[in-house]
Amino acid sequence: QFQPDLVIGHNPGALPILSEWSPRGPVLFDAEDDHPGEFDLTSHESQRAAQLEANEIRNLTHISAASPMIGEQYQLRFPHLQITPIDNAFERTLQPEFQPLKQDTLRLVWFSQVVGLDRGIQELLQALSRVADLRIHITLIGLADERVRRDLESYLSSPHHTLSFKAPALEKTLLEELGRHHIGLAIENGKTRNRQLCRTNKLFCYPLAGCLTLASHTRSQAQFLEEHSEAGVVFESYEGLIRLLREWKDHPKALQEKRKAAWKLGHDTLNWETESKKLLALVGDILQDAS
């Protein structure tokens, strides 16, 4: 009995429903990831995801994609689709005031839902041994069991380096916590095609909070920071990361100005108030085509 104007599906499990509904009214699939590319491309899981999409997306006309490169990948597989990239930005109303920070200790932060041992954190902590003389504090935000905490703490090799763990938090609290740090880490291993193509929430939370983003080189992160150079820097190797940390520690005023520029970028551009206009325009086009 319910006759919606538009049905939106957010994950592969929604595709059969969207496909079945499409003859009755407008539908939109939101590709948050390159779903076959989340796995090894030769794996059974990747092949199942690709077959599911091949069966169901042929009946769709519009999708939104969580990064330009994810959109390009879907366009290659499904040339008939109209694809609109929409970034994972956050509301400007969540933005805390910019916080000038003391420069005696360089404060780094990383966050995710879960703190794991497959996220590149160990490699980062090992690399920091090359700047044993710098006072550095790293905050990891996410669920971490005692085994993971002990394992990561074992990689600290300098008395000047400290590590703390915090539980996941609501968005506003998270952004306030991020704003108490100089540098936000976006370290991606890039081992799957999806990790090369995606834009994580970190890329949008850090500028909004006033953190300078330090990102490992994946295709999508490099593209993002080329487009938004005020947000931060991509490092090609851990040697490059170490050079950047030493440079910023030696030039605290320059680091604060870079953080201010990132915060302004978040306020002016990298926010949902700006990005939502793309979604509204897309929905308007879909409804107009259906009328």
C-alpha positions as CSV (number, residue, x, y, z in Angstrom):
1,Q,0.0,0.0,0.0
2,F,2.9,2.4,0.6
3,Q,3.9,4.2,-2.6
4,P,7.2,5.9,-2.1
5,D,8.5,8.6,-4.4
6,L,12.0,7.1,-4.4
7,V,13.5,4.0,-2.9
8,I,17.2,4.1,-2.0
9,G,19.4,1.0,-1.3
10,H,22.7,1.3,0.6
11,N,24.4,-2.1,0.2
12,P,24.6,-5.1,-2.1
13,G,21.9,-6.9,-0.1
14,A,19.5,-4.2,-1.2
15,L,20.1,-4.7,-4.9
16,P,17.6,-7.5,-5.6
17,I,14.9,-5.3,-3.8
18,L,15.8,-2.3,-5.9
19,S,15.8,-4.3,-9.1
20,E,12.4,-5.8,-8.3
21,W,11.0,-2.4,-7.4
22,S,12.4,-0.5,-10.4
23,P,9.4,-1.2,-12.7
24,R,7.1,0.3,-10.1
25,G,8.9,3.5,-9.4
26,P,12.3,5.4,-9.2
27,V,15.1,3.7,-7.3
28,L,18.7,4.7,-6.4
29,F,21.6,2.5,-5.4
30,D,24.3,4.1,-3.2
31,A,27.6,2.4,-3.8
32,E,29.5,3.2,-0.6
33,D,32.3,0.9,-1.8
34,D,33.5,-0.9,-5.0
35,H,31.9,-4.0,-3.6
36,P,33.6,-6.7,-5.7
37,G,36.9,-4.9,-5.1
38,E,36.6,-5.2,-1.3
39,F,38.1,-8.7,-1.7
40,D,40.9,-10.3,-3.6
41,L,39.5,-10.2,-7.2
42,T,40.1,-13.9,-7.7
43,S,38.2,-14.8,-4.5
44,H,34.8,-16.5,-4.3
45,E,33.5,-13.5,-2.4
46,S,34.5,-11.0,-5.1
47,Q,33.0,-13.2,-7.8
48,R,29.7,-13.5,-5.9
49,A,29.5,-9.8,-5.4
50,A,30.3,-9.1,-9.1
51,Q,27.6,-11.7,-10.2
52,L,25.0,-10.2,-7.9
53,E,25.7,-6.7,-9.3
54,A,25.6,-8.0,-12.9
55,N,22.2,-9.6,-12.3
56,E,20.6,-6.7,-10.6
57,I,22.2,-3.4,-11.6
58,R,21.2,-3.9,-15.3
59,N,17.7,-3.0,-14.2
60,L,18.8,0.3,-12.5
61,T,19.4,3.7,-14.1
62,H,21.0,5.8,-11.3
63,I,23.6,5.2,-8.6
64,S,25.5,7.5,-6.3
65,A,29.1,6.6,-5.5
66,A,31.1,7.5,-2.4
67,S,34.2,8.6,-4.4
68,P,34.8,9.7,-8.0
69,M,37.0,6.6,-8.5
70,I,34.4,4.2,-7.2
71,G,32.0,5.9,-9.6
72,E,34.5,5.4,-12.5
73,Q,34.8,1.7,-11.7
74,Y,31.0,1.2,-11.8
75,Q,30.8,3.2,-15.0
76,L,33.3,0.8,-16.6
77,R,31.2,-2.2,-15.6
78,F,27.8,-0.6,-16.3
79,P,28.1,2.0,-19.1
80,H,24.3,2.6,-19.1
81,L,24.3,4.1,-15.5
82,Q,24.0,7.7,-14.6
83,I,26.5,8.0,-11.7
84,T,26.9,10.8,-9.2
85,P,29.8,10.9,-6.8
86,I,28.8,12.2,-3.4
87,D,31.6,12.4,-0.7
88,N,31.2,11.2,2.9
89,A,31.2,14.7,4.3
90,F,29.9,15.7,7.8
91,E,27.7,18.6,8.9
92,R,29.3,21.9,9.5
93,T,27.2,22.2,12.7
94,L,29.4,19.5,14.2
95,Q,32.6,21.6,13.7
96,P,34.3,22.7,16.9
97,E,36.1,26.0,17.2
98,F,39.7,26.0,16.0
99,Q,42.0,25.1,18.9
100,P,45.6,26.5,19.0
101,L,47.7,23.7,20.6
102,K,50.9,23.7,22.5
103,Q,53.8,22.6,20.4
104,D,56.0,20.8,23.0
105,T,54.5,17.5,22.0
106,L,53.4,16.6,18.4
107,R,49.9,15.1,18.8
108,L,48.8,12.5,16.2
109,V,45.4,10.8,16.0
110,W,43.8,7.9,14.1
111,F,40.2,6.6,14.4
112,S,38.0,3.8,13.1
113,Q,35.3,1.6,14.6
114,V,37.8,-1.0,15.5
115,V,41.6,-0.7,16.2
116,G,43.1,-3.7,14.5
117,L,46.5,-5.2,13.7
118,D,45.9,-5.0,10.0
119,R,45.5,-1.2,9.6
120,G,49.1,-0.1,9.2
121,I,49.5,1.2,12.8
122,Q,52.4,-1.2,13.7
123,E,54.3,0.1,10.6
124,L,53.7,3.7,11.7
125,L,54.9,3.0,15.3
126,Q,58.0,1.2,14.0
127,A,58.8,4.2,11.7
128,L,58.6,6.6,14.6
129,S,61.7,5.0,16.1
130,R,63.6,7.1,13.6
131,V,62.5,10.2,15.4
132,A,63.1,8.9,18.9
133,D,64.2,12.4,20.0
134,L,60.8,14.0,19.2
135,R,58.1,14.2,21.8
136,I,55.1,12.5,20.1
137,H,51.8,11.3,21.4
138,I,49.5,9.1,19.3
139,T,45.8,8.6,20.1
140,L,43.9,5.7,18.7
141,I,40.1,5.9,18.8
142,G,38.1,2.8,18.3
143,L,37.3,-0.6,20.0
144,A,40.5,-2.3,21.0
145,D,40.8,-5.4,23.1
146,E,43.7,-5.9,25.6
147,R,45.7,-8.1,23.3
148,V,45.6,-5.5,20.5
149,R,46.6,-2.8,23.0
150,R,49.6,-4.7,24.3
151,D,50.7,-5.6,20.8
152,L,50.7,-2.0,19.6
153,E,52.3,-0.7,22.8
154,S,55.2,-3.1,22.3
155,Y,56.2,-1.2,19.1
156,L,57.0,2.0,21.1
157,S,60.8,2.3,21.2
158,S,61.3,5.7,22.6
159,P,60.6,7.2,26.1
160,H,59.5,10.3,24.3
161,H,56.6,8.5,22.5
162,T,53.3,7.7,24.2
163,L,50.2,6.0,23.0
164,S,46.6,6.2,24.3
165,F,43.4,4.5,23.4
166,K,39.9,6.0,23.5
167,A,36.5,4.4,22.8
168,P,34.4,5.3,19.8
169,A,32.3,8.4,20.3
170,L,29.4,10.2,18.8
171,E,30.3,12.5,15.9
172,K,30.4,15.8,17.7
173,T,32.5,14.4,20.6
174,L,34.8,12.7,18.0
175,L,35.4,15.9,16.2
176,E,36.1,17.8,19.4
177,E,38.7,15.1,20.3
178,L,40.3,15.2,16.9
179,G,40.6,19.0,17.2
180,R,42.9,18.4,20.2
181,H,45.5,17.0,17.8
182,H,47.9,18.5,15.3
183,I,47.8,15.7,12.7
184,G,45.2,13.2,11.6
185,L,46.5,9.9,10.2
186,A,44.8,8.4,7.1
187,I,47.0,5.3,6.7
188,E,45.5,2.9,4.2
189,N,47.3,-0.3,3.0
190,G,45.8,-0.1,-0.4
191,K,45.9,-3.9,-0.8
192,T,42.5,-4.3,-2.4
193,R,41.0,-2.3,-5.3
194,N,38.4,-0.8,-3.1
195,R,41.0,0.6,-0.6
196,Q,42.7,2.2,-3.6
197,L,39.5,3.8,-4.8
198,C,37.6,4.8,-1.6
199,R,37.6,8.0,0.3
200,T,37.3,7.3,4.0
201,N,35.5,9.4,6.6
202,K,38.9,10.5,7.9
203,L,39.5,12.7,4.9
204,F,36.5,14.8,5.9
205,C,36.6,14.6,9.6
206,Y,40.1,15.8,10.0
207,P,39.7,19.2,8.2
208,L,36.4,19.9,9.9
209,A,38.1,19.3,13.3
210,G,41.2,21.4,12.4
211,C,43.6,18.5,12.0
212,L,46.2,18.4,9.2
213,T,45.8,15.2,7.3
214,L,48.8,12.9,6.8
215,A,47.7,10.3,4.3
216,S,49.4,7.2,2.8
217,H,49.5,7.0,-0.9
218,T,46.4,5.4,-2.4
219,R,45.0,6.4,-5.8
220,S,42.0,8.1,-4.3
221,Q,43.7,9.8,-1.3
222,A,46.3,11.2,-3.7
223,Q,43.5,12.5,-5.9
224,F,41.6,14.0,-2.9
225,L,44.7,15.9,-1.6
226,E,45.6,17.1,-5.0
227,E,42.1,18.6,-5.3
228,H,42.2,19.9,-1.7
229,S,45.8,20.6,-0.9
230,E,45.0,22.7,2.2
231,A,43.6,19.6,3.9
232,G,47.0,17.9,4.2
233,V,49.8,15.9,2.5
234,V,50.3,12.4,1.0
235,F,53.4,10.6,2.0
236,E,54.9,8.0,-0.4
237,S,57.0,6.2,2.2
238,Y,57.6,6.2,5.9
239,E,60.9,8.0,5.2
240,G,58.7,10.8,3.8
241,L,56.4,10.7,6.8
242,I,59.4,11.1,9.1
243,R,60.7,14.1,7.2
244,L,57.3,15.8,7.4
245,L,57.0,15.2,11.2
246,R,60.4,16.6,11.8
247,E,59.7,19.6,9.6
248,W,56.4,20.4,11.3
249,K,58.0,19.9,14.8
250,D,60.8,22.3,13.8
251,H,58.3,24.9,12.4
252,P,55.4,25.1,14.9
253,K,53.9,28.3,13.5
254,A,53.8,26.9,10.0
255,L,52.0,23.8,11.3
256,Q,49.4,25.9,13.1
257,E,48.8,27.9,9.9
258,K,48.3,24.7,8.0
259,R,45.8,23.5,10.6
260,K,43.9,26.7,10.4
261,A,43.8,26.4,6.6
262,A,42.4,22.9,6.9
263,W,39.8,24.0,9.4
264,K,38.7,26.8,7.0
265,L,38.5,24.3,4.2
266,G,36.2,22.1,6.3
267,H,34.1,25.1,7.2
268,D,33.8,26.5,3.7
269,T,33.8,23.4,1.4
270,L,34.4,20.0,2.9
271,N,31.1,19.6,4.7
272,W,27.7,18.1,4.2
273,E,26.0,21.4,3.7
274,T,28.0,21.7,0.4
275,E,28.0,18.0,-0.6
276,S,24.3,17.5,0.0
277,K,23.4,19.8,-2.9
278,K,24.6,17.0,-5.2
279,L,22.2,14.6,-3.6
280,L,19.3,17.0,-3.8
281,A,20.0,17.7,-7.4
282,L,20.3,14.0,-8.2
283,V,17.0,13.2,-6.4
284,G,15.4,16.1,-8.3
285,D,16.6,14.7,-11.6
286,I,15.4,11.2,-10.9
287,L,11.9,12.4,-9.8
288,Q,11.7,14.7,-12.8
289,D,12.6,11.8,-15.2
290,A,9.9,9.6,-13.6
291,S,7.2,12.2,-13.8
